[in-house]
Amino acid sequence: MPTRQAARIIAVVIVVLIAVIAALGAGIVTAALSDSALMAVGAGGGAFVTVAGLGIHIAAYLVPPAPAPAPAAPLPPPQSQAITASS
């Protein structure tokens, strides 16, 4: 079973690949239905950003980051401050 970090990396790679496929599909459909290549590129870019953004949010929800470690006990003050504080 992969570690949490490996699972997060795999999830991001899968999301990016799905976003590329969606952008390619949107670009091809828009190029076939419109006159402008710029419109097709814009539609593909918009599809990529939308699918990647939603996918990353979903991946972050499904594979949450590891819990933060408990804070360590505070360190004692340096000797120079300990001497002046006790005076």
C-alpha positions in Angstrom: 0.0 0.0 0.0 1.5 3.4 -0.9 2.3 5.9 1.7 0.2 9.0 2.1 2.7 11.2 0.2 2.8 8.7 -2.7 -1.0 8.5 -2.8 -1.2 12.3 -3.0 1.3 12.4 -5.9 -0.5 9.7 -7.7 -3.8 11.6 -7.2 -2.3 14.8 -8.6 -0.9 13.0 -11.7 -4.3 11.4 -12.4 -6.1 14.7 -12.0 -3.6 16.4 -14.4 -4.0 13.6 -17.0 -7.8 13.8 -16.8 -7.6 17.6 -17.2 -5.4 17.3 -20.3 -7.9 14.9 -21.9 -10.8 17.2 -21.1 -8.9 20.2 -22.5 -8.1 18.3 -25.7 -11.7 17.2 -26.1 -13.0 20.8 -25.5 -10.4 22.2 -27.9 -11.3 19.7 -30.7 -15.0 20.2 -30.3 -14.7 24.0 -30.3 -12.3 23.9 -33.3 -14.9 21.8 -35.2 -17.8 24.1 -34.3 -16.2 27.5 -34.6 -14.1 29.6 -37.0 -11.4 30.8 -34.7 -8.4 28.7 -33.5 -8.0 31.2 -30.7 -11.4 30.3 -29.4 -10.6 26.6 -29.5 -7.3 27.2 -27.5 -9.2 29.4 -25.0 -11.9 26.7 -24.5 -9.2 24.1 -24.0 -7.4 26.2 -21.5 -10.5 27.0 -19.6 -11.5 23.3 -19.5 -8.0 22.4 -18.3 -8.0 25.0 -15.5 -11.6 24.1 -14.4 -11.1 20.3 -14.4 -7.7 20.6 -12.8 -8.9 23.0 -10.1 -11.9 20.9 -9.2 -9.9 17.7 -9.3 -7.2 19.0 -7.0 -9.9 20.1 -4.5 -11.5 16.7 -4.6 -8.1 14.9 -4.3 -7.3 17.1 -1.3 -10.6 16.1 0.3 -10.2 12.4 -0.4 -6.5 12.2 0.5 -6.0 14.7 3.3 -2.5 15.7 4.5 -1.0 13.9 7.4 -1.8 15.4 10.8 0.6 17.8 12.2 2.9 16.5 14.9 2.2 17.6 18.4 4.2 20.7 19.4 7.4 20.1 21.3 7.8 21.4 24.9 9.2 25.0 24.9 12.9 25.3 25.3 14.3 26.9 28.4 15.5 30.5 28.0 19.3 30.9 27.2 21.5 31.5 30.2 22.0 35.2 29.5 18.2 35.7 29.8 17.8 33.4 32.8 20.4 35.4 34.8 18.8 38.8 34.0 15.3 37.5 34.7 16.2 36.2 38.1 17.9 39.4 39.2 
